């Protein structure tokens, strides 16, 4: 942990500095003992082992006994336009823009309260998330920082066509990407295969093959944008690998009615360094999963184990919003599930902090407790490496240096 305060640019005029003290800190990679984190101007100015900062002039917040401070959580795959009901796809088509963006604000607040301080939205309608991104950038207490892809690129009547990202056969995908770049997206989302959410589609259908994906990826990278490829079918996963996308979302190896992993292909993905965004997080609900999907869940969990064992780089993209088991605050439960599968709580935490930040293209400001990084924090009671379930009950959440949810035993008293 660094103790170099002079490595951070000067704080903005009038910015109020303070220090947070906790019994433990998880820095995005590993757990450390007692430490004090200094915050100035919404960013981390220093991380100091021990109980006191090197700057005695700073007011200090004691997080309370037996607490751990960790970076804010990052969900690499959400959908704020979906309402987490059985009719999510139909409902998003019924509601107008003004009503929809108001619903999105409510969902963003629920995410923040759960400790999700950054979220990558990989499929909206009419670029509404870009408008919300601007709102939240200046109002940290209103929701997480958003990274937005806009409407996902899909085929005519293909998966999630109703979000407005349809492109006809033979279209110039470079122009499609360039349009998104001009609008200011943070990533490009492409539906390489079909999916279960869209009537008439399923994960076994391949929508874009490697030649088209090559052009799309080249153009996206020319604009400095990562490509997130939705891919269920083995053939689609292979095409995404061949095109060297940046992340494969789901990577489920689903056929129309089964899950059939290919360990050789999984190892090739790991060797290529392509991130696998694992679709974990299934919340308890009184509305059961569709029987055909519920039957696949044990195979999907075994697939996650295979992917982790392969050494692939993994994050958690919850797919929040698509169904009742996917509420927008489900990510902490997904972390618990990943830790149970891989047997490594620290790796599960890294998957939603430092690794997620790299995957989303924000490795220099998110996902770590280090000087110069954004002051996005979650405070939990206990040691999350010993008991990962603590992440489901945050004591406090900070974004951009502001206490935005919860509090401390002394109500965040500065002293």
Buried (B, 14 or more C-beta within 10 A) or exposed (E): BBBEBEEBEEBEEEEEBBBBBBBBBBBBBEBBEBBBBBBBBBBBBBBBEEEEBBBEEBEBBBBBEEBBBBBBBBBBBBBBBBBBBBEBBEBBEEBEEEEBBEBBBEBBBBBBBBBBBBBBBBBBBBBBBBBBBEBBEEBBBBBBBBBBBBBBBBBEEBBBBBBBBBBEEEBEBBEBBBEBBEEEBBBBBBBBBBBBBBEEBBBBBBBBBBEBBBBBBBBBBEEEBBBBBBBBBBBBBBBBBBBBBBBBBBBBBBBEEEBEBBEEBBBBBBEBEBBBBBBBBBBEBEEEBEEEBEEBEEBBBEBBEBBBBBEBBBBBBBBBBBBBBBBBBBBBBBBBBBBBBBEBBBBBBBBBBBBBBBBBBBBEBBBBBBBBBBBBBBBBBBBBBEBBBBBBEBBBBBBBBBBBBBBBEEEBEEE
